[in-house]
Amino acid sequence: MRCPFISAILLLCALAGPVVAADPMPLFDGKTLEGFRQIGGKASFEVVDGSILGGTIPNQPNSFLRTEREYGDFILEYEFKIDERLNSGVQIRSLSIPEYRNGVVHGYQIEIDPDVARGRLWTAGIYDESRRGWLAPIENNPAARAAFKPNDWNHIRVEAIGDSIKTWLNGVPAADLVDSMTLSGFIALQVHGIGNRQDGPFHVAWRNLNITDLGRHVWKPLFDGRTLANFKPSSDARSWQVRDGMLIGTSKASEDRHSILLTEQDYDDFTVRIVYKAISGNSGLYFRATPVDEPYAVRGFQAEIDAGGAYPGGLYETAGRGWVAQPPEELTKRAFKPGDWNEMTVSARGRRIVIHLNGEKTVDLLDDQGARSGRIGLQLHGGQDMHIEVKSVDLLVKE
């Protein structure tokens, strides 16, 4: 992998290098709940026969036994056994902060779904608790659904590295999520609320909870808010200026040529995030792009930026296939914020390309046949009155 030039001082490599070897450590010693504390509802948590036993209480909201520590990248393994009448899960990279719904627990949940009666069995799927809902259900993964063992101990493995979260249930691959909304947080055991039901308590138990701490990933600026040191304009440099800490792109309809701003380095596998406001015209976030002669000035992928809201967050290939993926209109209407700040992320790893717009997944291609390397950049579309403001462009890197 080639490492991009981030600043005059640092060479940072987006999600680069092998995972540093580390030893798994117990989250739970089998004797006490030291290192945990309860938040949310008042369900019971106690140590019984070397396991943590959670029990329901009527009229209580979801209850959580969370770690005092927070974790970023890790491998987590545990066993659980659950009553078929109960729903549960294990939170990872989760938060409880006053500014979000008065401290409600929110974040990724590795689902425990023992619903044999309905036959759903989405255990080891990934749910976004109190935020976006289902992110990676396993309804189309019959092998993982069949791996669940009712009324018995089940084993789950979770690998959370950068914006990749993968799960296994009893050794069977289950969920494979790419999402960078939250990169670190606590781990918590959930006892789901049961409303006013009086036929409980229902129980869920966990044992052999072990974690391998792999550090964490963070966002580092590709655009520093002061200069265009890491970029090179393809045409009229006056189209791109830095003002008040923002990157401002403007052009007139009389200018036929596209104005392209590209990094001077190529990137292979990476995740990039842009915060932008599209005021007028059509633009895009280029990646795996190569400079070419006119009329296009560049060949490669473009994550769509459009003030008019036509397929924002879609995937287009300039000087190639044209539209590769157009998100549904109802999705883009829900996700895009006209005339306001929008956040878009692009994760390109191997042949998988995933795009999110304001937390909504708009593209997920598992085996795209396009370019595997190239530059990152921005476009001002020729023949249009263009105005785009960019607050930040960041790469996800290992801290």
Rosetta blueprint (number, residue, H / E / L):
1 M L
2 R L
3 C L
4 P L
5 F E
6 I L
7 S L
8 A L
9 I L
10 L L
11 L E
12 L L
13 C L
14 A L
15 L L
16 A L
17 G L
18 P L
19 V L
20 V L
21 A L
22 A L
23 D L
24 P L
25 M E
26 P E
27 L L
28 F L
29 D L
30 G L
31 K L
32 T L
33 L L
34 E L
35 G L
36 F E
37 R E
38 Q E
39 I E
40 G E
41 G L
42 K L
43 A L
44 S E
45 F E
46 E E
47 V E
48 V E
49 D L
50 G L
51 S E
52 I E
53 L E
54 G E
55 G E
56 T L
57 I L
58 P L
59 N L
60 Q L
61 P L
62 N L
63 S E
64 F E
65 L E
66 R E
67 T E
68 E L
69 R L
70 E L
71 Y E
72 G L
73 D L
74 F E
75 I E
76 L E
77 E E
78 Y E
79 E E
80 F E
81 K E
82 I E
83 D L
84 E L
85 R L
86 L L
87 N L
88 S E
89 G E
90 V E
91 Q E
92 I E
93 R E
94 S E
95 L E
96 S L
97 I L
98 P L
99 E L
100 Y L
101 R H
102 N H
103 G H
104 V L
105 V L
106 H E
107 G E
108 Y E
109 Q E
110 I E
111 E E
112 I E
113 D L
114 P L
115 D L
116 V L
117 A L
118 R L
119 G L
120 R L
121 L L
122 W L
123 T L
124 A L
125 G L
126 I E
127 Y E
128 D E
129 E E
130 S L
131 R L
132 R L
133 G E
134 W E
135 L E
136 A E
137 P L
138 I L
139 E L
140 N L
141 N L
142 P H
143 A H
144 A H
145 R H
146 A H
147 A L
148 F L
149 K L
150 P L
151 N L
152 D L
153 W L
154 N E
155 H E
156 I E
157 R E
158 V E
159 E E
160 A E
161 I E
162 G L
163 D L
164 S E
165 I E
166 K E
167 T E
168 W E
169 L E
170 N L
171 G L
172 V E
173 P E
174 A E
175 A E
176 D E
177 L E
178 V E
179 D L
180 S L
181 M L
182 T L
183 L L
184 S L
185 G E
186 F E
187 I E
188 A E
189 L E
190 Q E
191 V E
192 H L
193 G L
194 I L
195 G L
196 N L
197 R L
198 Q L
199 D L
200 G L
201 P L
202 F L
203 H E
204 V E
205 A E
206 W E
207 R E
208 N E
209 L E
210 N E
211 I E
212 T E
213 D E
214 L L
215 G L
216 R L
217 H E
218 V E
219 W E
220 K E
221 P E
222 L L
223 F L
224 D L
225 G L
226 R L
227 T L
228 L L
229 A L
230 N L
231 F E
232 K E
233 P E
234 S L
235 S L
236 D L
237 A H
238 R H
239 S H
240 W E
241 Q E
242 V E
243 R E
244 D L
245 G L
246 M E
247 L E
248 I E
249 G E
250 T E
251 S E
252 K L
253 A L
254 S L
255 E L
256 D L
257 R L
258 H L
259 S E
260 I E
261 L E
262 L E
263 T E
264 E L
265 Q L
266 D L
267 Y E
268 D L
269 D L
270 F E
271 T E
272 V E
273 R E
274 I E
275 V E
276 Y E
277 K E
278 A E
279 I E
280 S E
281 G L
282 N E
283 S E
284 G E
285 L E
286 Y E
287 F E
288 R E
289 A E
290 T E
291 P E
292 V L
293 D L
294 E L
295 P L
296 Y L
297 A L
298 V E
299 R E
300 G E
301 F E
302 Q E
303 A E
304 E E
305 I E
306 D E
307 A L
308 G L
309 G L
310 A L
311 Y L
312 P L
313 G L
314 G L
315 L E
316 Y E
317 E E
318 T E
319 A L
320 G L
321 R L
322 G E
323 W E
324 V E
325 A E
326 Q L
327 P L
328 P L
329 E H
330 E H
331 L H
332 T H
333 K H
334 R H
335 A H
336 F L
337 K L
338 P L
339 G L
340 D L
341 W L
342 N E
343 E E
344 M E
345 T E
346 V E
347 S E
348 A E
349 R E
350 G L
351 R L
352 R E
353 I E
354 V E
355 I E
356 H E
357 L E
358 N L
359 G L
360 E E
361 K E
362 T E
363 V E
364 D E
365 L E
366 L L
367 D L
368 D L
369 Q L
370 G L
371 A L
372 R L
373 S L
374 G E
375 R E
376 I E
377 G E
378 L E
379 Q E
380 L E
381 H L
382 G L
383 G L
384 Q L
385 D L
386 M E
387 H E
388 I E
389 E E
390 V E
391 K E
392 S E
393 V E
394 D E
395 L E
396 L E
397 V E
398 K E
399 E L
